[in-house]
């Protein structure tokens, strides 16, 4: 959550995040569905109850694939190299932004190493547009994401889907179904003149 808070404090106008479904049906905000890189544990989010998900590692390797990387082991310096990975110390920092080579860090406590729920992000940022990428081809994930968007009244603030056509089609059908159901239950008001 610190990364999202920091982005907001820096003036971002929209958040982008990825979601997975936990074993007990919670919509979890995380890029990787496999826990190895981010938490150092074997297994997947889909195979783990939310309460049992491990905390994220103290440092996280992020590979961009463009040959550029940053390695940080303390908050006082950042080293650039060409091995395609970024090391982010998670104990004191959860977010590292790059704008034209500028590195900006946001500090976080160890308590912030827990993967957040989409519900928590929606609650904390009720007016900020959010782009939600559903990382799994799951009818349940589509339905639960849609339900959260409706529960938090974010239909006009949330862009959601996936680049894979199968997932995008499921999202589209869910939105169309919701719009159809709304039309069925909206009664025009009739007033006497």
Buried (B, 14 or more C-beta within 10 A) or exposed (E): BBBBBBBBEEEBEEBEBBBBBBBEEBBBBBBBBBBEBBBEBEBBBBEBEBEEBBBBBBBBBBEEEEEBBBBBEEEEEBEEEEEBBBBBBBBBBBBBBEEEEEBEBBEBEEEBBBBBBBBBBBEEBEEBBBEBBBBBEBEEBBBBBBEBBEEBEBEEBBEBBBEEEEBBBBBEEBBEEBEEEEEEEEEEEEEEE
